[in-house]
Amino acid sequence: MEGVEEEPRRCGTIGALQRQRKGIDIGVGKPNMGLVRVPQRGSRFHREVRPMQRAYVLIETVGGKSKEVVDALRRISGIAVADVVTGPYDVIAVAQGNDANSIGRLVLNEVRGIPGISKTMTCLAVES
């Protein structure tokens, strides 16, 4: 196949990888499938995988509404984690998106529309 380079599948041990290269069944429930085709960079089959952007959303809620807010947050796709916490904020959520703009839209359009939220602060995670 054009633009496709063959790479050995990763099996966990060097011995299993060597047996796989020689075409010997490694006994993992299925017959050996040989080599896996991996698209090369620049070919029409290659797709760049970008890391997800992550942000911490610090939320103040109206008195007694923290549990309801967390339940609503957990139903939103794009919110990876939501927890009631102690300290100056009542709830902290972890939002994920393709970029900072998608996280901003998520917070503005979905998170801030949840009844019981009085204030939010969004902190984007950066690489260290």
C-alpha positions in Angstrom: 0.0 0.0 0.0 1.4 3.4 -1.0 2.9 5.4 1.9 2.4 2.7 4.5 5.4 1.3 6.4 5.2 -2.0 8.3 6.1 -2.0 12.0 6.0 -4.9 14.4 3.1 -5.0 16.9 4.2 -4.5 20.5 3.7 -7.6 22.6 5.1 -6.8 26.0 8.3 -9.0 25.9 11.2 -9.0 23.6 10.9 -12.8 23.1 7.3 -12.4 22.0 8.3 -9.6 19.6 11.1 -11.8 18.1 8.7 -14.8 17.7 6.2 -12.5 16.0 8.8 -11.2 13.5 9.6 -14.8 12.6 5.9 -15.6 12.1 5.6 -17.9 15.1 2.2 -18.0 16.8 2.7 -16.2 20.2 -0.4 -17.9 21.7 -2.5 -15.0 22.8 -5.8 -16.4 21.8 -5.6 -15.5 18.1 -3.2 -16.7 15.4 -0.3 -14.3 14.8 -1.4 -11.4 12.6 2.1 -10.5 11.4 3.0 -6.9 10.9 0.7 -3.9 11.5 0.5 -1.3 8.7 1.3 2.2 10.0 0.7 5.2 7.7 3.9 7.3 7.1 3.9 11.0 7.7 3.0 12.9 4.5 1.0 10.0 3.0 -2.7 10.4 2.3 -3.4 7.8 5.0 -1.6 9.7 7.8 -3.6 11.6 10.3 -1.9 13.9 12.9 -3.1 13.2 16.4 -3.2 16.4 18.5 -3.2 16.2 22.2 -6.3 17.4 24.0 -6.3 20.8 25.7 -7.3 20.5 29.4 -8.6 23.2 31.8 -9.7 23.3 35.4 -13.0 25.1 36.0 -13.3 26.5 39.5 -17.0 27.0 40.4 -18.8 28.8 43.1 -22.4 27.6 43.7 -25.5 29.0 45.3 -25.8 27.6 48.9 -26.7 23.9 49.0 -26.6 23.3 45.2 -23.1 21.8 44.9 -24.3 18.2 44.5 -26.9 19.1 41.8 -24.2 21.1 39.9 -21.8 18.2 40.0 -24.4 15.8 38.8 -25.2 18.1 35.9 -21.5 18.6 35.0 -20.9 14.9 34.9 -23.6 14.6 32.2 -21.8 17.1 29.9 -19.5 15.5 27.3 -16.2 17.4 27.5 -16.2 17.4 31.3 -13.8 14.6 32.3 -14.1 15.0 36.1 -16.3 17.0 38.5 -16.0 17.0 42.2 -17.3 18.9 45.3 -14.3 20.3 47.1 -13.4 22.3 50.2 -11.9 25.7 50.1 -12.8 29.0 48.4 -14.6 27.1 45.5 -17.4 24.6 45.9 -16.8 22.5 42.8 -13.8 21.8 40.5 -14.3 20.3 37.1 -11.8 19.2 34.5 -12.8 20.2 31.0 -11.2 18.7 27.8 -11.4 20.0 24.2 -9.5 20.2 21.0 -8.2 23.7 21.8 -8.8 26.7 24.2 -11.7 28.0 22.0 -13.6 24.8 22.3 -13.2 24.8 26.1 -14.3 28.4 26.2 -17.4 27.6 24.2 -18.1 24.6 26.5 -17.8 26.7 29.7 -19.9 29.6 28.3 -22.6 27.6 26.5 -23.0 24.6 28.8 -21.4 24.9 32.2 -22.5 28.5 33.0 -26.1 27.5 32.0 -26.4 25.0 34.9 -28.8 26.3 37.6 -27.0 26.9 40.9 -23.7 28.2 39.5 -23.0 31.7 40.6 -19.4 32.2 39.4 -16.7 30.3 37.4 -13.0 30.7 36.8 -11.3 28.7 34.0 -7.6 27.9 34.3 -6.0 26.3 31.2 -3.4 23.6 31.7 -0.1 24.3 30.1 2.8 22.0 29.3 5.6 22.0 31.7 
